[in-house]
Amino acid sequence: MKNYFIAHGTGRLEMGRELKWKFPESPDYYPISKVKIEHHKFIFIVWIQARLWISR
């Protein structure tokens, strides 16, 4: 999903794997866990945002 909505990832999105994503809007990496994929049906991930970004 690189260049789709994330700037960089630490690996392929695979079931059971934990990785980190970097978004273009943030200098930080965020953990992605509990990946579940059912081919041609859905992709489920848990992404816990570490910080709340507020712009004025």
Phi and psi in degrees as a GROMACS rama.xvg file:
@    title "Ramachandran Plot"
@    xaxis  label "Phi"
@    yaxis  label "Psi"
@TYPE xy
-59.3176  139.793  LYS-2
68.98  5.37983  ASN-3
-93.072  -59.6622  TYR-4
-143.1  0.232078  PHE-5
-117.318  150.464  ILE-6
-84.242  -36.4338  ALA-7
-158.292  146.405  HIS-8
-131.196  156.048  GLY-9
-89.0152  3.82273  THR-10
173.805  -176.548  GLY-11
-75.9593  148.721  ARG-12
-79.8024  103.97  LEU-13
-132.029  151.928  GLU-14
-57.4782  133.1  MET-15
79.0264  -5.4304  GLY-16
-89.3125  143.519  ARG-17
-106.034  133.991  GLU-18
-144.831  -178.726  LEU-19
-127.864  142.014  LYS-20
-117.43  145.949  TRP-21
-116.451  129.276  LYS-22
-98.8476  148.934  PHE-23
-58.94  -27.8335  PRO-24
-80.3031  -7.88861  GLU-25
-136.044  146.301  SER-26
-82.3277  -8.12739  PRO-27
-96.3994  161.292  ASP-28
-101.196  143.795  TYR-29
-121.341  136.438  TYR-30
-71.7781  136.414  PRO-31
-116.361  127.324  ILE-32
-141.321  175.045  SER-33
53.0687  49.0299  LYS-34
-74.2048  131.122  VAL-35
-134.865  129.013  LYS-36
-127.989  129.977  ILE-37
-120.77  110.019  GLU-38
-47.6173  127.189  HIS-39
63.9892  15.2103  HIS-40
-124.883  -56.8902  LYS-41
-161.675  162.356  PHE-42
-128.28  126.187  ILE-43
-117.406  128.509  PHE-44
-136.725  155.9  ILE-45
-110.932  123.142  VAL-46
-126.803  114.352  TRP-47
-101.208  112.33  ILE-48
-73.7327  126.73  GLN-49
-79.722  -25.3681  ALA-50
-140.907  150.152  ARG-51
-99.9917  122.213  LEU-52
-96.2317  124.172  TRP-53
-123.395  126.01  ILE-54
-114.235  145.897  SER-55
